[in-house]
Amino acid sequence: NDHYLANIKKKGTLVMGTSPDYPPYEFLGNKDGQNEVEGADVQLGQKIAKDMGVKLQVKSMGFDSLLVGLQTNKVDMVIAGLNKTPQRAKSVSFSNSYYKSGTGLIINKDDKNKIKDYHDLKGKAVGAQVGSVQYDSIKKLSGVSTKGMENANDLIMALKSNKISAVAMDQSVAQAYANHNSGIVTIPSGLHSGDSDNNIAFSKGANSLVQSANKTITNLQKDNQYTNKFIPTAINEMPNN
Ligand code: ARG
């Protein structure tokens, strides 16, 4: 048996890496005047740590550095609205799925009649987060120029200032951004960015951690807590802009 879980218990802390630019999964909220990472994934991380009998520590990193952070032991797990892909599964071990979300597009309201789905992106500049499955699927579209950015917030700003015509990201995140920004709307993309399952990533071979997390996920799934409790709580916590 591996020593991952035993080591975490000895440390007393489980370190979660995430990129807090992805509401309602993870975002910077404000508690008592202090920036704090909040969101449905953080609530999930807290539950996993609690079930292990340890404290959760959240570390913010750029999305594209998260899986490397896992491999270099900067974090013990990554929860970041992350999709399980065969490519990623080569370097990390995934838990079972805890949520599902397809790819959506965000566009300016004024373009609603011109852009209906990804077919209408030809000849346009489209933004996506570097390292995301959405970035890969936009890259594959012919005649579309892909604008990769590190931070999802910057993609929204570029869209609002008309530097790009659309942003591709997880549908539920696109919805959250659209709800909190007037002038932009989300539409279904028609894109299949691979598997739409969200999974937790652990170091390759950390089976004791994967098993422990899977137990927590199974328990939460009994009453659909991620969807029915964590997501609504996160939406309530979201800052108003
Ligand atoms: N679901 C997409 C992927 O796995 C994007 C996730 C981005 N997450 C974030 N916290 N910014 O590639």
py3Dmol code that shows the C-alpha trace and the ligand (Angstrom):
import py3Dmol

protein = """\
ATOM      1  CA  ASN A   1       0.000   0.000   0.000  1.00  0.00           C
ATOM      2  CA  ASP A   2       1.206   3.563  -0.708  1.00  0.00           C
ATOM      3  CA  HIS A   3       2.013   6.076   2.041  1.00  0.00           C
ATOM      4  CA  TYR A   4       0.259   9.136   0.624  1.00  0.00           C
ATOM      5  CA  LEU A   5      -2.723   9.103   2.999  1.00  0.00           C
ATOM      6  CA  ALA A   6      -0.586   8.220   6.016  1.00  0.00           C
ATOM      7  CA  ASN A   7       1.727  11.134   5.221  1.00  0.00           C
ATOM      8  CA  ILE A   8      -1.158  13.600   4.957  1.00  0.00           C
ATOM      9  CA  LYS A   9      -2.509  12.406   8.303  1.00  0.00           C
ATOM     10  CA  LYS A  10       0.924  12.852   9.864  1.00  0.00           C
ATOM     11  CA  LYS A  11       1.165  16.373   8.405  1.00  0.00           C
ATOM     12  CA  GLY A  12      -2.372  17.172   9.538  1.00  0.00           C
ATOM     13  CA  THR A  13      -2.965  19.243   6.391  1.00  0.00           C
ATOM     14  CA  LEU A  14      -4.206  18.493   2.904  1.00  0.00           C
ATOM     15  CA  VAL A  15      -3.044  21.100   0.376  1.00  0.00           C
ATOM     16  CA  MET A  16      -5.459  21.822  -2.452  1.00  0.00           C
ATOM     17  CA  GLY A  17      -4.241  23.639  -5.537  1.00  0.00           C
ATOM     18  CA  THR A  18      -6.713  25.664  -7.561  1.00  0.00           C
ATOM     19  CA  SER A  19      -6.971  28.602  -9.947  1.00  0.00           C
ATOM     20  CA  PRO A  20      -9.573  30.944  -8.422  1.00  0.00           C
ATOM     21  CA  ASP A  21     -10.811  32.512 -11.648  1.00  0.00           C
ATOM     22  CA  TYR A  22     -13.611  30.053 -12.308  1.00  0.00           C
ATOM     23  CA  PRO A  23     -16.865  30.873 -10.504  1.00  0.00           C
ATOM     24  CA  PRO A  24     -18.871  29.141  -9.102  1.00  0.00           C
ATOM     25  CA  TYR A  25     -16.184  26.429  -8.808  1.00  0.00           C
ATOM     26  CA  GLU A  26     -13.497  28.712  -7.361  1.00  0.00           C
ATOM     27  CA  PHE A  27     -13.095  32.452  -7.118  1.00  0.00           C
ATOM     28  CA  LEU A  28     -11.730  35.143  -4.846  1.00  0.00           C
ATOM     29  CA  GLY A  29     -14.345  36.139  -2.339  1.00  0.00           C
ATOM     30  CA  ASN A  30     -14.127  38.535   0.519  1.00  0.00           C
ATOM     31  CA  LYS A  31     -14.332  37.531   4.146  1.00  0.00           C
ATOM     32  CA  ASP A  32     -13.834  40.236   6.800  1.00  0.00           C
ATOM     33  CA  GLY A  33     -12.012  42.472   4.322  1.00  0.00           C
ATOM     34  CA  GLN A  34      -9.636  39.673   3.321  1.00  0.00           C
ATOM     35  CA  ASN A  35      -9.442  37.965  -0.052  1.00  0.00           C
ATOM     36  CA  GLU A  36     -10.274  34.320   0.317  1.00  0.00           C
ATOM     37  CA  VAL A  37     -10.656  31.497  -2.159  1.00  0.00           C
ATOM     38  CA  GLU A  38     -14.252  30.299  -2.100  1.00  0.00           C
ATOM     39  CA  GLY A  39     -16.497  28.172  -4.267  1.00  0.00           C
ATOM     40  CA  ALA A  40     -18.058  24.761  -4.710  1.00  0.00           C
ATOM     41  CA  ASP A  41     -14.672  23.067  -5.281  1.00  0.00           C
ATOM     42  CA  VAL A  42     -13.371  24.553  -2.016  1.00  0.00           C
ATOM     43  CA  GLN A  43     -16.382  23.142  -0.164  1.00  0.00           C
ATOM     44  CA  LEU A  44     -15.638  19.790  -1.774  1.00  0.00           C
ATOM     45  CA  GLY A  45     -11.983  20.041  -0.718  1.00  0.00           C
ATOM     46  CA  GLN A  46     -13.044  20.847   2.834  1.00  0.00           C
ATOM     47  CA  LYS A  47     -15.244  17.770   2.964  1.00  0.00           C
ATOM     48  CA  ILE A  48     -12.462  15.555   1.653  1.00  0.00           C
ATOM     49  CA  ALA A  49     -10.005  16.922   4.226  1.00  0.00           C
ATOM     50  CA  LYS A  50     -12.562  16.541   7.010  1.00  0.00           C
ATOM     51  CA  ASP A  51     -13.176  12.900   6.082  1.00  0.00           C
ATOM     52  CA  MET A  52      -9.403  12.333   6.210  1.00  0.00           C
ATOM     53  CA  GLY A  53      -9.340  13.963   9.635  1.00  0.00           C
ATOM     54  CA  VAL A  54      -7.051  16.832   8.555  1.00  0.00           C
ATOM     55  CA  LYS A  55      -7.234  20.556   7.787  1.00  0.00           C
ATOM     56  CA  LEU A  56      -7.563  21.932   4.275  1.00  0.00           C
ATOM     57  CA  GLN A  57      -5.099  24.509   2.978  1.00  0.00           C
ATOM     58  CA  VAL A  58      -5.896  26.175  -0.352  1.00  0.00           C
ATOM     59  CA  LYS A  59      -3.082  27.321  -2.631  1.00  0.00           C
ATOM     60  CA  SER A  60      -3.825  29.576  -5.597  1.00  0.00           C
ATOM     61  CA  MET A  61      -1.881  29.000  -8.791  1.00  0.00           C
ATOM     62  CA  GLY A  62      -2.292  29.742 -12.461  1.00  0.00           C
ATOM     63  CA  PHE A  63      -4.471  27.082 -14.078  1.00  0.00           C
ATOM     64  CA  ASP A  64      -1.716  25.970 -16.409  1.00  0.00           C
ATOM     65  CA  SER A  65       0.677  25.330 -13.462  1.00  0.00           C
ATOM     66  CA  LEU A  66      -1.663  23.217 -11.359  1.00  0.00           C
ATOM     67  CA  LEU A  67      -0.803  19.749 -12.610  1.00  0.00           C
ATOM     68  CA  VAL A  68       2.911  20.568 -12.539  1.00  0.00           C
ATOM     69  CA  GLY A  69       2.402  21.724  -8.939  1.00  0.00           C
ATOM     70  CA  LEU A  70       1.066  18.274  -8.199  1.00  0.00           C
ATOM     71  CA  GLN A  71       4.038  16.578  -9.815  1.00  0.00           C
ATOM     72  CA  THR A  72       6.505  18.778  -7.924  1.00  0.00           C
ATOM     73  CA  ASN A  73       4.659  18.205  -4.615  1.00  0.00           C
ATOM     74  CA  LYS A  74       3.638  21.823  -4.139  1.00  0.00           C
ATOM     75  CA  VAL A  75       0.077  20.610  -3.661  1.00  0.00           C
ATOM     76  CA  ASP A  76      -1.497  17.269  -2.658  1.00  0.00           C
ATOM     77  CA  MET A  77      -4.545  17.524  -4.900  1.00  0.00           C
ATOM     78  CA  VAL A  78      -5.995  19.719  -7.604  1.00  0.00           C
ATOM     79  CA  ILE A  79      -9.679  20.649  -7.658  1.00  0.00           C
ATOM     80  CA  ALA A  80     -10.251  23.217 -10.380  1.00  0.00           C
ATOM     81  CA  GLY A  81     -13.262  22.330 -12.492  1.00  0.00           C
ATOM     82  CA  LEU A  82     -10.787  19.990 -14.100  1.00  0.00           C
ATOM     83  CA  ASN A  83     -11.859  17.560 -16.796  1.00  0.00           C
ATOM     84  CA  LYS A  84     -10.385  14.115 -16.913  1.00  0.00           C
ATOM     85  CA  THR A  85      -8.561  13.640 -20.200  1.00  0.00           C
ATOM     86  CA  PRO A  86      -6.442  10.714 -21.440  1.00  0.00           C
ATOM     87  CA  GLN A  87      -3.533  13.152 -21.865  1.00  0.00           C
ATOM     88  CA  ARG A  88      -3.701  14.355 -18.256  1.00  0.00           C
ATOM     89  CA  ALA A  89      -4.293  10.843 -16.950  1.00  0.00           C
ATOM     90  CA  LYS A  90      -0.777   9.977 -18.125  1.00  0.00           C
ATOM     91  CA  SER A  91       0.759  12.200 -15.459  1.00  0.00           C
ATOM     92  CA  VAL A  92      -1.793  12.289 -12.635  1.00  0.00           C
ATOM     93  CA  SER A  93      -4.344   9.967 -10.995  1.00  0.00           C
ATOM     94  CA  PHE A  94      -7.989  11.021 -11.114  1.00  0.00           C
ATOM     95  CA  SER A  95     -10.813  10.477  -8.644  1.00  0.00           C
ATOM     96  CA  ASN A  96     -14.281   9.546  -9.818  1.00  0.00           C
ATOM     97  CA  SER A  97     -16.371  12.295 -11.347  1.00  0.00           C
ATOM     98  CA  TYR A  98     -18.028  14.733  -8.923  1.00  0.00           C
ATOM     99  CA  TYR A  99     -19.831  16.951 -11.459  1.00  0.00           C
ATOM    100  CA  LYS A 100     -20.462  17.365 -15.172  1.00  0.00           C
ATOM    101  CA  SER A 101     -20.277  20.489 -17.294  1.00  0.00           C
ATOM    102  CA  GLY A 102     -19.981  20.906 -21.039  1.00  0.00           C
ATOM    103  CA  THR A 103     -18.385  23.765 -22.944  1.00  0.00           C
ATOM    104  CA  GLY A 104     -20.231  27.040 -23.408  1.00  0.00           C
ATOM    105  CA  LEU A 105     -19.473  30.258 -25.265  1.00  0.00           C
ATOM    106  CA  ILE A 106     -19.723  33.772 -23.908  1.00  0.00           C
ATOM    107  CA  ILE A 107     -20.361  36.553 -26.396  1.00  0.00           C
ATOM    108  CA  ASN A 108     -21.338  40.194 -26.315  1.00  0.00           C
ATOM    109  CA  LYS A 109     -25.100  40.689 -26.186  1.00  0.00           C
ATOM    110  CA  ASP A 110     -24.912  42.786 -29.361  1.00  0.00           C
ATOM    111  CA  ASP A 111     -23.643  39.749 -31.304  1.00  0.00           C
ATOM    112  CA  LYS A 112     -26.533  37.498 -30.287  1.00  0.00           C
ATOM    113  CA  ASN A 113     -28.012  37.432 -33.778  1.00  0.00           C
ATOM    114  CA  LYS A 114     -24.654  36.883 -35.466  1.00  0.00           C
ATOM    115  CA  ILE A 115     -23.152  34.140 -33.287  1.00  0.00           C
ATOM    116  CA  LYS A 116     -25.352  31.123 -32.592  1.00  0.00           C
ATOM    117  CA  ASP A 117     -22.744  28.440 -31.987  1.00  0.00           C
ATOM    118  CA  TYR A 118     -19.156  27.586 -32.898  1.00  0.00           C
ATOM    119  CA  HIS A 119     -19.862  27.502 -36.640  1.00  0.00           C
ATOM    120  CA  ASP A 120     -20.236  31.273 -36.548  1.00  0.00           C
ATOM    121  CA  LEU A 121     -16.744  31.828 -35.110  1.00  0.00           C
ATOM    122  CA  LYS A 122     -15.004  31.603 -38.501  1.00  0.00           C
ATOM    123  CA  GLY A 123     -12.773  34.605 -39.144  1.00  0.00           C
ATOM    124  CA  LYS A 124     -13.025  35.705 -35.532  1.00  0.00           C
ATOM    125  CA  ALA A 125     -10.696  35.836 -32.548  1.00  0.00           C
ATOM    126  CA  VAL A 126     -11.833  33.535 -29.770  1.00  0.00           C
ATOM    127  CA  GLY A 127     -10.397  33.408 -26.275  1.00  0.00           C
ATOM    128  CA  ALA A 128      -9.801  30.420 -24.027  1.00  0.00           C
ATOM    129  CA  GLN A 129      -7.754  29.719 -20.926  1.00  0.00           C
ATOM    130  CA  VAL A 130      -4.266  28.405 -21.657  1.00  0.00           C
ATOM    131  CA  GLY A 131      -4.039  24.711 -20.818  1.00  0.00           C
ATOM    132  CA  SER A 132      -7.803  24.144 -20.787  1.00  0.00           C
ATOM    133  CA  VAL A 133      -9.684  21.589 -22.858  1.00  0.00           C
ATOM    134  CA  GLN A 134     -11.573  24.533 -24.380  1.00  0.00           C
ATOM    135  CA  TYR A 135      -8.301  26.016 -25.623  1.00  0.00           C
ATOM    136  CA  ASP A 136      -7.561  22.774 -27.437  1.00  0.00           C
ATOM    137  CA  SER A 137     -10.975  22.580 -29.037  1.00  0.00           C
ATOM    138  CA  ILE A 138     -10.884  26.191 -30.267  1.00  0.00           C
ATOM    139  CA  LYS A 139      -7.386  25.601 -31.659  1.00  0.00           C
ATOM    140  CA  LYS A 140      -8.770  22.782 -33.798  1.00  0.00           C
ATOM    141  CA  LEU A 141     -11.386  24.974 -35.488  1.00  0.00           C
ATOM    142  CA  SER A 142     -10.248  26.082 -38.911  1.00  0.00           C
ATOM    143  CA  GLY A 143     -10.343  29.790 -39.696  1.00  0.00           C
ATOM    144  CA  VAL A 144     -10.568  30.797 -36.044  1.00  0.00           C
ATOM    145  CA  SER A 145      -7.746  32.637 -34.346  1.00  0.00           C
ATOM    146  CA  THR A 146      -7.249  31.384 -30.794  1.00  0.00           C
ATOM    147  CA  LYS A 147      -6.312  33.914 -28.127  1.00  0.00           C
ATOM    148  CA  GLY A 148      -4.965  32.054 -25.120  1.00  0.00           C
ATOM    149  CA  MET A 149      -4.854  33.851 -21.779  1.00  0.00           C
ATOM    150  CA  GLU A 150      -3.677  32.683 -18.405  1.00  0.00           C
ATOM    151  CA  ASN A 151      -6.504  34.104 -16.340  1.00  0.00           C
ATOM    152  CA  ALA A 152     -10.194  33.645 -17.112  1.00  0.00           C
ATOM    153  CA  ASN A 153     -11.021  37.129 -15.778  1.00  0.00           C
ATOM    154  CA  ASP A 154      -8.791  38.630 -18.471  1.00  0.00           C
ATOM    155  CA  LEU A 155     -10.723  36.737 -21.128  1.00  0.00           C
ATOM    156  CA  ILE A 156     -13.949  38.370 -19.954  1.00  0.00           C
ATOM    157  CA  MET A 157     -12.305  41.819 -20.006  1.00  0.00           C
ATOM    158  CA  ALA A 158     -10.970  41.225 -23.531  1.00  0.00           C
ATOM    159  CA  LEU A 159     -14.453  40.206 -24.653  1.00  0.00           C
ATOM    160  CA  LYS A 160     -16.120  43.237 -23.083  1.00  0.00           C
ATOM    161  CA  SER A 161     -13.636  45.553 -24.782  1.00  0.00           C
ATOM    162  CA  ASN A 162     -14.192  43.781 -28.126  1.00  0.00           C
ATOM    163  CA  LYS A 163     -10.612  42.511 -28.458  1.00  0.00           C
ATOM    164  CA  ILE A 164     -12.079  39.047 -28.973  1.00  0.00           C
ATOM    165  CA  SER A 165     -15.517  37.950 -30.188  1.00  0.00           C
ATOM    166  CA  ALA A 166     -16.161  35.033 -27.881  1.00  0.00           C
ATOM    167  CA  VAL A 167     -14.773  33.089 -24.935  1.00  0.00           C
ATOM    168  CA  ALA A 168     -14.997  29.311 -24.605  1.00  0.00           C
ATOM    169  CA  MET A 169     -15.188  27.908 -21.080  1.00  0.00           C
ATOM    170  CA  ASP A 170     -17.163  25.464 -18.961  1.00  0.00           C
ATOM    171  CA  GLN A 171     -20.884  26.121 -19.451  1.00  0.00           C
ATOM    172  CA  SER A 172     -21.644  26.644 -15.751  1.00  0.00           C
ATOM    173  CA  VAL A 173     -18.771  29.130 -15.439  1.00  0.00           C
ATOM    174  CA  ALA A 174     -19.864  30.956 -18.590  1.00  0.00           C
ATOM    175  CA  GLN A 175     -23.302  31.250 -16.992  1.00  0.00           C
ATOM    176  CA  ALA A 176     -21.867  32.606 -13.724  1.00  0.00           C
ATOM    177  CA  TYR A 177     -19.815  35.248 -15.560  1.00  0.00           C
ATOM    178  CA  ALA A 178     -22.791  36.243 -17.722  1.00  0.00           C
ATOM    179  CA  ASN A 179     -24.985  36.605 -14.622  1.00  0.00           C
ATOM    180  CA  HIS A 180     -22.487  38.969 -13.039  1.00  0.00           C
ATOM    181  CA  ASN A 181     -21.633  41.117 -16.045  1.00  0.00           C
ATOM    182  CA  SER A 182     -24.199  43.064 -18.001  1.00  0.00           C
ATOM    183  CA  GLY A 183     -23.566  43.175 -21.736  1.00  0.00           C
ATOM    184  CA  ILE A 184     -22.433  39.575 -22.117  1.00  0.00           C
ATOM    185  CA  VAL A 185     -24.471  36.403 -22.555  1.00  0.00           C
ATOM    186  CA  THR A 186     -23.764  32.698 -22.759  1.00  0.00           C
ATOM    187  CA  ILE A 187     -24.861  30.377 -25.533  1.00  0.00           C
ATOM    188  CA  PRO A 188     -24.341  26.616 -25.929  1.00  0.00           C
ATOM    189  CA  SER A 189     -21.192  26.104 -27.979  1.00  0.00           C
ATOM    190  CA  GLY A 190     -22.001  22.898 -29.803  1.00  0.00           C
ATOM    191  CA  LEU A 191     -18.402  21.995 -29.013  1.00  0.00           C
ATOM    192  CA  HIS A 192     -17.439  18.755 -27.365  1.00  0.00           C
ATOM    193  CA  SER A 193     -14.247  19.434 -25.466  1.00  0.00           C
ATOM    194  CA  GLY A 194     -13.743  15.770 -24.711  1.00  0.00           C
ATOM    195  CA  ASP A 195     -15.195  14.269 -21.587  1.00  0.00           C
ATOM    196  CA  SER A 196     -17.357  16.673 -19.564  1.00  0.00           C
ATOM    197  CA  ASP A 197     -16.685  14.992 -16.203  1.00  0.00           C
ATOM    198  CA  ASN A 198     -15.006  17.044 -13.488  1.00  0.00           C
ATOM    199  CA  ASN A 199     -12.560  15.036 -11.409  1.00  0.00           C
ATOM    200  CA  ILE A 200     -10.014  15.634  -8.673  1.00  0.00           C
ATOM    201  CA  ALA A 201      -6.374  15.074  -9.614  1.00  0.00           C
ATOM    202  CA  PHE A 202      -3.793  13.498  -7.307  1.00  0.00           C
ATOM    203  CA  SER A 203      -0.156  12.527  -7.792  1.00  0.00           C
ATOM    204  CA  LYS A 204       0.231   9.602 -10.123  1.00  0.00           C
ATOM    205  CA  GLY A 205      -0.172   6.421  -8.067  1.00  0.00           C
ATOM    206  CA  ALA A 206      -1.570   8.114  -4.929  1.00  0.00           C
ATOM    207  CA  ASN A 207      -4.231   5.431  -4.728  1.00  0.00           C
ATOM    208  CA  SER A 208      -4.881   5.809  -0.999  1.00  0.00           C
ATOM    209  CA  LEU A 209      -5.853   9.449  -1.584  1.00  0.00           C
ATOM    210  CA  VAL A 210      -7.953   8.603  -4.642  1.00  0.00           C
ATOM    211  CA  GLN A 211      -9.828   5.947  -2.649  1.00  0.00           C
ATOM    212  CA  SER A 212     -10.452   8.290   0.245  1.00  0.00           C
ATOM    213  CA  ALA A 213     -11.726  11.044  -2.069  1.00  0.00           C
ATOM    214  CA  ASN A 214     -13.940   8.577  -3.936  1.00  0.00           C
ATOM    215  CA  LYS A 215     -15.613   7.615  -0.657  1.00  0.00           C
ATOM    216  CA  THR A 216     -16.372  11.259   0.061  1.00  0.00           C
ATOM    217  CA  ILE A 217     -17.652  11.789  -3.503  1.00  0.00           C
ATOM    218  CA  THR A 218     -19.928   8.731  -3.263  1.00  0.00           C
ATOM    219  CA  ASN A 219     -21.363  10.003   0.018  1.00  0.00           C
ATOM    220  CA  LEU A 220     -21.976  13.474  -1.389  1.00  0.00           C
ATOM    221  CA  GLN A 221     -23.658  11.992  -4.449  1.00  0.00           C
ATOM    222  CA  LYS A 222     -26.335  10.281  -2.327  1.00  0.00           C
ATOM    223  CA  ASP A 223     -28.177  13.563  -1.971  1.00  0.00           C
ATOM    224  CA  ASN A 224     -26.482  15.332  -4.853  1.00  0.00           C
ATOM    225  CA  GLN A 225     -24.785  17.779  -2.502  1.00  0.00           C
ATOM    226  CA  TYR A 226     -22.313  19.260  -4.969  1.00  0.00           C
ATOM    227  CA  THR A 227     -25.144  20.361  -7.271  1.00  0.00           C
ATOM    228  CA  ASN A 228     -27.818  21.088  -4.686  1.00  0.00           C
ATOM    229  CA  LYS A 229     -25.751  22.620  -1.911  1.00  0.00           C
ATOM    230  CA  PHE A 230     -22.181  23.534  -2.862  1.00  0.00           C
ATOM    231  CA  ILE A 231     -23.020  25.278  -6.164  1.00  0.00           C
ATOM    232  CA  PRO A 232     -25.918  27.377  -4.752  1.00  0.00           C
ATOM    233  CA  THR A 233     -23.839  28.336  -1.687  1.00  0.00           C
ATOM    234  CA  ALA A 234     -21.001  29.394  -3.998  1.00  0.00           C
ATOM    235  CA  ILE A 235     -23.337  31.465  -6.175  1.00  0.00           C
ATOM    236  CA  ASN A 236     -24.519  33.263  -3.023  1.00  0.00           C
ATOM    237  CA  GLU A 237     -20.941  33.994  -1.985  1.00  0.00           C
ATOM    238  CA  MET A 238     -19.931  35.435  -5.349  1.00  0.00           C
ATOM    239  CA  PRO A 239     -18.901  39.077  -5.179  1.00  0.00           C
ATOM    240  CA  ASN A 240     -21.196  41.318  -7.192  1.00  0.00           C
ATOM    241  CA  ASN A 241     -18.535  42.219  -9.698  1.00  0.00           C
TER     242      ASN A 241
END
"""
ligand_1 = """\
12
LIG
N -12.679 22.416 -17.479
C -11.566 22.976 -18.175
C -10.397 22.011 -18.198
O -10.371 21.071 -17.439
C -11.107 24.295 -17.628
C -10.896 24.351 -16.156
C -10.364 25.705 -15.702
N -10.325 25.806 -14.292
C -9.993 26.920 -13.576
N -10.052 26.861 -12.291
N -9.634 27.994 -14.206
O -9.470 22.175 -18.959
"""
view = py3Dmol.view(width=600, height=400)
view.addModel(protein, "pdb")
view.setStyle({"model": 0}, {"cartoon": {"style": "trace"}})
view.addModel(ligand_1, "xyz")
view.setStyle({"model": 1}, {"stick": {}})
view.zoomTo()
view.show()
